């Protein structure tokens, strides 16, 4: 009986470790996606402002 209990304890610890690793990976992936999306938003805004500036220069 003690062996079964020990095996369950080891399995539980391993499962928790894997779960914690999965959470860390998920956080890293989400952080990278947010950074990537933020970058494209900034680039899109700069492009829009440049176009607006060029159009304004043509008018003036």
N, C-alpha and C positions, 0 to 999 in steps of 0.2 A: 504493500500500500504506500509506503513512503516513496518508493521509486516513481509511482504514478503521480503523486503530489509534486515531486521534484520536477518531473518532466513538464507538468502543467505550468509550474512556476517559470521555468525556462522559456516555454512557448509564449506565455503571457508577456514576459520581458521582451522577447524578440518581436512580438506583435506590436508592442508599444513603441519600440525603437523604430520599426518600419513605419509606423503611423506618424511618428515625430519627423522622420526623414521626409515622408511624403508631404507633410505640412510645410517644411522648409523649402522643398522643391517648388511647391505650389506658390509660396510667397515670392520666391526668386522669379518664377515665370510671370507672375502678375506684375511685379515691379518692372521687369523688362518690357512687358507689353505697355504698361503705362508710360514708360520713358519713350518707347517707340512712337506711341500715339501722340504724345506731347510734342515730340520732334516734328512729326508731320503736320501737326496743327500750327506750330511756329513757322515752318517752311511755307505752308499754305497762306498764312497771314502775311508773311513777307512778300510772297509772290503777288498777292492781292494788292498790297500797299504799293508795290512797284508798278503794277499795271495802272492803279489809280493815279499815281504820281505822273506816269508817262501820258496818260489821257489828259490830265490837268495841264501838263506842259503843252500839249497840242492845242488845247483850247485857248490858252493865254498867249 
